[in-house]
Amino acid sequence: MSGTEKTKAQAEQAKGKAKEAMGRMVGNERMTADGHADQAKGNARQAKEDVKDTFRRH
């Protein structure tokens, strides 16, 4: 995985976790859902890069 994309994926996941936690703390369901969505985007970005790395090795 390229360093830049890996960093973006991890940042997006961290942002999502923080947003989800904040949403739960204040009782805002929309913020919680947005945080969960951000985490999913980060996971998808990381999975995409993992697939690219797999094909580069073979």
N, C-alpha and C positions, 0 to 999 in steps of 0.2 A: 504494500500500500504506500502510495506516495505520502511524504510527510505532510504536505499541505492539506490533502484531502483527509488524512487521518486526523489532523488537528481540527479541521472543520467539523468532522463527524463527532468527535469527542466534545467539542464546544457546544454543538447543537444538542447533544444528549444532556450535558450538564445544565444548559439553559432550560431545557424541558423539565428536568428534575426539580430545579429551583422554582420554576413557575408553578409546577404541579403542587409542590409543598406549600408555597405561598397561598395558592388557591384553596387548599384544604384548611390552612390555618385561619383564613378570613371567611371561609364558608362560601367562596365564589366558585360555583360549579363550572362556569364557562372558562375561567382561568385554569382550573384543574384539567379540563378537557384540552385546552390549548397546550398546556405543558405536556400532556400525554402525546399529543400530535407531534410536538417538536421532538420528543424522544423517538418516536417512530420514524420521523424523517432522518434523524441522525443514524438510527439503526439501518435504515435502507441505504443511506450513503455508504456506511461502512460495509454492508453486504455487497454493494456494487463494486467497491474497491477490492474486496476479497476475491470476487470472481475474476476481476481483471488481473490480479496478481497470480491467480491459479493458471490462467491462460498464458501469461508471460513466462511462467516457469516451464511450461511444456511445449 
